Amino acid sequence: MHTVTLSTKGQLTINRSLMEYMGTKGGEKMNLTKTADGGLKILPQRSKGSLMDLAGSIQTDVHLTDDELQQCIEDSYAAAGMQGLEA
């Protein structure tokens, strides 16, 4: 158990080791939820980013044009016995 002090402004300071455990940094938002026993559950607010946020995050030496990539997808569908993509 960790003890924190509530400031006169209603602020809590969370120990660095707890921040590291939660994977958070200073300035990030936290979600507080009331528990049935009168306590609080504190969880970091995680971004619900889009798939596009991941663009460019995978490094590879494979370079295909859109047409080549589309052909690979169609070939894999055919190999799996599925119909190709319809426009």
C-alpha positions, -999 to 999 in steps of 0.1 A, spaced: 0 0 0 12 35 -8 2 66 11 -3 100 -6 -12 134 9 -42 154 -3 -31 191 -7 -52 220 4 -60 225 -33 -74 189 -35 -44 176 -54 -27 142 -50 10 136 -58 16 101 -70 50 85 -63 72 81 -93 74 43 -88 36 41 -90 36 63 -122 62 40 -138 41 9 -127 10 25 -144 30 36 -174 21 72 -170 40 105 -170 34 139 -154 6 159 -169 -14 129 -182 -51 125 -174 -62 98 -149 -97 83 -145 -111 79 -110 -139 55 -103 -158 52 -70 -157 17 -55 -184 1 -35 -163 2 -3 -160 40 -4 -126 40 -21 -113 52 -54 -98 33 -83 -73 53 -103 -64 43 -138 -45 61 -166 -67 75 -193 -57 57 -224 -61 72 -258 -86 56 -281 -66 65 -312 -75 54 -346 -58 27 -367 -42 55 -388 -22 66 -357 -2 34 -363 8 45 -398 45 43 -403 51 24 -370 62 -8 -387 96 -7 -404 101 -31 -433 123 -34 -463 94 -47 -484 82 -21 -509 50 -28 -530 28 -6 -551 -9 -5 -543 -15 -28 -573 11 -53 -562 -4 -53 -526 -39 -57 -540 -27 -87 -561 -11 -103 -530 -44 -99 -511 -63 -115 -540 -38 -143 -543 -40 -151 -506 -79 -151 -508 -77 -175 -538 -53 -197 -519 -77 -198 -490 -106 -207 -513 -123 -173 -509 -136 -150 -536 -115 -120 -545 -124 -85 -534 -152 -69 -554 -150 -32 -563 
